[in-house]
Amino acid sequence: MAWRIFLALIACGSIAACNSDNSNSVKVNTPTDPVQSEAVVEQVDNSDAVEPEPEPEPEPEPEPEPEPEPESEPELEEVTRSEPECDVETVNLLDFVPWQREEGWWVGEYTFLGADGNPNVSASWPYRYDHYRGFIHLEVIGNSIKQRNVFLYPAKSAAECESDQDVVGAGVCGDNGNEKVFSADQTASDCEGNLAGPFEAFGMTLSTTTTLIGDDTVLYQVRLPDGSFTQNQLTTLPPNNTRVRTAQGFFMGAPTYASYYRERKVTQEEFVQLLEETRQEYNILETDYCGYDSGGSPSGVTCDEHFGVTLGE
């Protein structure tokens, strides 16, 4: 708002008038001049005298026009520019380079370490974690990602078997390996390519978030219902159809595991072929194919149902 400033100029003056009053002046007696007998009068002819023209009075200077009052500046309305709202329903994740590179079929070599830094030993899943393999299909559908995994584990060494029945299912300890399935679905949480979604495990609903960091790095986080970390996983995408993942596990703030995954992208045909070859190498029974969930309980689905496509003939 413009403010007007007014100046008031006040002029003060005084006029002094001087009057000369000589009515009380003193008369002085002087001798009288003798009377002349003949008066001599000198006549002055002023007929030719030209009366001077009066000087023209100067024209009064025009009074200055009053300066117009400055127009008040219009008040500027405060304009708040808000970012356009994000409609996550319209997000296409394939607009983002990391999801272009991650979509597809992957096979990998995995190592899973316990809190002590040695290969993990599980009381409920009696198979080897030092070197095992994973097969992953990651599908991008508009603003969501559908991930389906199956992990294949070699049998324990015979020397580590406490009995032949130290297995899950109908196999034999030291002879037969086994496999687990894993599922995760996420949808866009914003218009920047980031994701979020629930994950069911251990009878709880865990929250997951995936954050893009540039075109070659992805951060995946899983939190317990109280908000604490249970997993922090970093994925690096070199420009050669490979990816490297490292995950850190926590419970109540204490580290519980770490993993190191090395994966490469393949075609669906290669995926099916390598999956079958690994099953033969690990001597996994057909009745155990995709037979157990991430907790080691029966999955109740076939591999085709799990992956949503027909893998075999």
N, C-alpha and C positions, 0 to 999 in steps of 0.2 A: 504494500500500500504506500502510495506516495504521500508524503507529508508536505503541507505548504508552510512556508515560513514567511511571516509578515514582519516588515520593518516599519516602525512608527518614528517619524522625525518630528520633534517639537522645537519650534524657534521662539525664543523669548526676546523682546526689545523694549526700549523706553525712548520717549521723545521729550526733549527739554525745550520749552519756549521762553525766549528772553524779551521782556517788554521794557522800553526806555521811557520813563515818565519824567518830562522836564517842566511840568507845570509849576513846580516850586523853585524854579531857578531864580536867582537874585538879579534884579535889574540894576544897571550901573548908570548914573547921570553923566552924560557927556555933553560938551558944549555944542550949541546949535550952529550949523553952517549958515553964513549970511545968505539972504534970498537974492537970487539973480534977477535982474530987471527983464531980461529977455531969455526966454527958454529956448534952447537949441535942441531941436529934436532930429535925430538921425533916423531916417526911414530906411528900413531894410526891405528890399524887394525879394520876396521869396517865391515869386510866381514861377520862376524856372527851376526851382529846386525839385528834384525827382525823389520822390519818397521811395526809399529802398523796399524792394519786395521782401515780404517776410520769408524767412527761410522755411522751406517745407518741414513740417513736423515729420520726424522719422516714423515710418510705418512700424507699428508694433510687431515685434517678432511673434510668429505664430506659436501658440502654446504647443509644446510637444504632445503628440498623441500618447495617451497612456499605453504602456506596454501591456500586451494581452497577458492575462494570467496563464501561466503554463498549464497545459492540460494534464490532468492527473493521469499517470500511467495506469493502464488497466491491471487489475490484480491478476497475477498468473495463477491459474488453477493447478494445483499439484496433481500431476498425472503419474499414476503408479502403473508401470509396465510389468505385467506379470508374464512369466514364461507360459507358453502354450501347454495346456494340460496334456499329460501322456495317456494315451489310450492303449493299454497293454494288449488289448484284444487284437489290435491291428499290427502288432509287431511281427516282423518276419525275421527270425533269428538267423536265417541264411544271408541276411544283409551284413552280418558281422563275420570278419575273417576267421576268428577262432572256431566258430561253429561250422563254417564251410570246411575247415580242415579236420574237425573232430567227427563230423558225420561219417558213418560208414561202418565197416567191419574191421575189427582189430584182433590180433593174437599177440600174446605177450609171455615173457619169462618173469616170474615173480620170486621175491624173497621176502619173508615175513619174520621179523625179529621180535623177541619178547623184551620185557623191561630190562633184562640183564644184558641185552645185546646179542644173545645167542638165538639160533632159530627157535621160533615159538614151539612150545609143547602144550597141546591142549588136552585136558582131561576128558572132554566130550567128543573130540574129533581126532581119533588116533591115526593121523597120517602126517606125512612130512611137509614141513613148511620151508625147508632150506632152498629147494628149487621146485616150483610147481608152475602150472600154466593157466592162463586165462583167455577166454574167448568172449568178446564183447561186441554187441551190435548197438550202435548209437544212432537213433533216428530223429531227425528234426522235422517237426510238423507245425508249420506256422510259428506260433509264439511258444511252443513247448518242445521239450526233449524227452524222448522215451529211451531209457537205457536198460538193456537186458544182458546179463552176464552169466556165464557158467565157468566155475573154477575147477580144474582137474588136479588131484593130488596123488602122488605116487605112494605106494604102500610103505609102511614102516620097514626098516631093516629087520630081518628075522631075530637078530640079537636083542632088539629092543622090545620084542613082543613078550608080554607076560603070559599070554595064552593065545591059542589060535582064534579065540573068540574076541580078541581085542580089536574089534572092527565095528562098523556101523553097517547094518544090512546083512546080506547072506555071504559075504566074502570071507577070506581067510587072512589073518594078520600075517604080514610079511610076504603076502602073495598078491593080494588085490588092492588096488587103489580105489578112489571114490571121487564123487563130485558134488558140488553145491551150486545152487542158482542164487542170483541176486538181482533185485529190481530196484530201479529208482526213476521217478518221474519228476520233472520240474517244469515250471512255466515262467515266462518273463515277469520280472518284478518291477521293471521300469522300461524306458525306451532306449537304454544304453547297452542292451544285450545281456544284462545280468539276470540271474534266475533265483527262484526260491521254491521250496516245496517240502511237504512232510515226508518222513521216513519211519516206517514201523520196524522196531527192533526191541527185543528183550521185554515185550509187553508194554512198551512205551511209544509215544509218538514224538520223534525227534524232529527238529527243524533243520533244514539244510539251505545253504545259500551258495551260489556260484557267482564269482565276480571276475569279470574280464580285466586284465591288466595289459593293455596293448594288444597287439595282434598275435603274440606268441606265448602268452602266459595266462593261466587260469587258476584261480584260487577257490577251492571247494571246502566248505566248513560244515561240520555237523555239531549241533549243540543239544545238550540234555534239556529237559523241561525247565530246569532252574536257570538256564542260560549259560551254563559252563560248557567249555569245550569237551567234546569227546573225540573229534578228529579234525585235523587241519591238513589239507592235502594240496600240494602244489603240482601243477602240470605244466611242463615246458614242451613247446611245439617247434622243433627244428624244421627247416624248410625241406624235408626229404621224406614225407609220409611216415614219420616216426613220432613217437612221443615218449617222454620220460616222466614218471610220476613218483613222488615221494610223499608218504603220509605219516603223520605223527598222531598217536593215540593218547588220550588222557582219561583219567577218572579221578574226580575230586581234586583236580589240579596236579596230580602226580602222573608222570609219563608211564604208559603201560605197554606200548608197542611202537614199532616203526616198520615201514615197508619200502621196498625199492622195486619199481615196475619198469620194464623196458618193453615197449610195444611197437608194432608196425602195422600199417594199414594194408589190407588185402581185399581181394574181391570176395563176393559171397561164395563162389565156387571153391576158392582156396580155403576159405574159412571152414567149410564143411569137410573138405579133404583133410586139413590139418587137425580138426577136431577128432575125426575118426582115427587118424594115425596115432594121436596121443592116447586115445582110449585103448588102443591095442598095446601101445608101449607100457602104459600103466596097469594093464590087465584089469580094466574096470568092467564089471558085470553089466550086461545090457539092462538088467532090472534096476540098476542104480543110475542109469542115464537121467540127468536132471532131477534126480530123485529126492534131494534134500535142500532145505532152505538155508539161509545164512546162519540160523541157530542150530542146524543139525537135525531138525525135525523133518518128517516127510513133507515134500513140497506139494504133492497132490496134483502136479501138472506134468504133461509131456514136454519134451523139448520144443516141439512145434507150437504148442500152446504158449510156452514161456516166451519164445522169440516172436511169435505172431506170424511166422512164415514156415513153409515146409522145407526142412533142412535135408531130409533124406529123400530117397526115391519113392 
